[in-house]
Amino acid sequence: MRVLMVEDDDAIAVPLARGLEREGFEVARAATGELALAAQDYDVVLLDLGLPDIDGFDVCRRLRAGSDVPIIVVTARGDEVDRVVGLELGADDYIVKPFGFRELIARIRAVTRRAQPRTDDLAPGTVGALTIDRRTHQVTMDDRALALTPKEFDLLALLAEQPGTVFPRAQILEEVWDAHWYGPTKTLDVHVAALRKKLGDPAWIETVRGVGFRLVEPPSEEAGSAG
Ligand code: CA
């Protein structure tokens, strides 16, 4: 992930860039507003408001006018008026100097996660003991790898996008199979049955009659067995 750091102060920019790089980010620095507006190919912007050439709020507004990239305003100005204005100009978040490095990392991760379209989110998702890694197409249950077919994986990954939410059969068929799937809808039931078996507990995938399916974490055996 590439971070555009817009910061004129070396005493802040240099150690911050080093820290971000240690966390695995690529950092491109712009020391002026002009350079920030000319920068390309980045996934998130850290924007200092006190810049030598263009006012940071103006930079924020112009960046936002040209792209949906997440913008975190980083500034020493901490009063409420500035906070509101910063967010109205299209910033996604706001952090006031001095700030903790961990807090900044958490905010970067939060705004970039929100910015990603649902289906392109490649971060491993977890539902209880279940982990689904969309990048490697690996599924683990309690750290044990499950061998799923590609369709079983796609089906599980879709349901896991919103655990607890019912996905209608038609939507599942359209997204996992084909936008023009006219084959037997029994195919879906066959895959659900196979997936339940591999997950080790049929309760993972709940059938909502007449509607569709949803992924739910089964209640653990220790908890709440009152009879
Ligand atoms: Ca500054």
Residues whose N, C-alpha, C, O or C-beta is under 5 A from the ligand:
A	BS01	CA	D8 D9 D48 G50 L51
